[in-house]
Amino acid sequence: MTGYGRGEAEGATQRWTVELKSLNHRFLDLALNLPRHLWGLEDRCRQALKARLTRGRVEMQLSFESKPGAGGGFKLDPGLAAQAAAVLTELKAAAGLDEPLRLDHLLRFADWLITREREAPDLEETWAVLSQALEQALDALEEMRRAEGEALRADLSRHLEELAAAVGRIQVQAAVSPEAWRQKIRTRLEELRGEVGEVEEIRLAQELAFLAERRDVSEELARLESHVGQFRELLSAGGPLGRRLEFLVQEMLREVNTIGAKASDLSITQEVLTVKGLLERLREQIHNLE
């Protein structure tokens, strides 16, 4: 599910900000952006995210700012500065320029000549503060995902009731279809009696029973109705349920395909197409659930 969360925490020397962004994904896919000097905390961040999230493409952005007087400073590398000045002087001579060497010329190499002094961070101390910001961001992210989840559940429930209604119509038609089919076959055989002669009644009854059994969808309908009930119960239970619902949709689609293959009634075929369309909608929406 999609969502966004932000958390802030303040330590003795730095203020930390954690931002989380979640996008729809079938599995949990984490993308963490940590400063190089904090790579040692990446595994702890991953474990904290996995403890509370089960699905989604989750991106984590970590930033910080040092408080005034927190220490650290800039350091010049005199050796590199001398080399840079020598290269620039040589370049001037080669180009035949008379221009004097100025400070702003050297400042163009500031990234190489000047470095920021930074003490090696205490990872335990840093984590004690950083984890607070991470938990705040997770709280905010989960709240947004929870609101989206409730809206999705309501939409899933609506589609599920439409599906249950279509299954009910199939059950009604399936109850009368076999007898209508037998009558149709008997009428056709009566028309053919003059051409093929007498037909043994016992053999005819056996063949009709066999063909009717092949078109009987009562077992598939019973299983389909059971899956609908389980789907409804899971929606009411709450919690992470995306993968379980995906499995139920797959099983329902299997039963519906069998019903469509066995039934020879046009009205049942039309309802089967309706159910398959609803199952496809459910499948798409379930991908957004955790």
Secondary structure, 3 states (H helix, E strand, C coil): CCEEEEEEEECCCEEEEEEEEEECCCCEEEEEECCHHHHHHHHHHHHHHHCCCCCEEEEEEEEEEECCCCCCEEEECHHHHHHHHHHHHHHHHHHCCCCCCCHHHHHCCHHHHEEEECCCCCHHHHHHHHHHHHHHHHHHHHHHHHHHHHHHHHHHHHHHHHHHHHHHHHHHHHHHHHHHHHHHHHHHHHHHHHHHCCCCHHHHHHHHHHHHHHCCCHHHHHHHHHHHHHHHHHHHHCCCCHHHHHHHHHHHHHHHHHHHHHCCCHHHHHHHHHHHHHHHHHHHHHCCCC
